[in-house]
């Protein structure tokens, strides 16, 4: 068991003939007591400081552990978000490809329909042209007919002209 300042203070030496000078020994012991008390006080302060540091170290260790867990959770969350974003991007791309295919197919269908309509219009145009040509040819035949020449040569006499005028007045 270590000595205490009180142990040093209460220490009694046996006296022998022509032993040590008692005053000198007492002064030395007083100095040893003071120094020993100082060492004990410093030791106590250092122990308190160590305890405080250990407590702070424990606190910081807890914070470090919490931060490490938070980092792991954040990384996992980031990976999950990244994975979800990739899935969503693939879904959007697939949907866009479907829409593109649909639009292309609709466009091709419309183009085919328009091509068929153009062909139908061409046929109708040919039919119309043929009919119109036939009508004009028929009209030309009518104009070229000899009946027109006979009408030009036809003359009315005065009595017939008067009777036509009377008919017109009655109307």
Secondary structure, 3 states (H helix, E strand, C coil): CCCCHHHHHHCCCCCCCCCCCHHHHHHHHHHHHHHHHHHHHHHHHHHHHHHHHHHHHHHHHHHHHHHHHHHHHHHHHHHHHHHHHHHHHHHHHHHHHHHHHHHHHHHHHHHHHHHHHHHHHHHHHHHHHHHHHHHHHHHHHHHHCCHHHHHHHCCCCHHHHHHHHHHHHHC
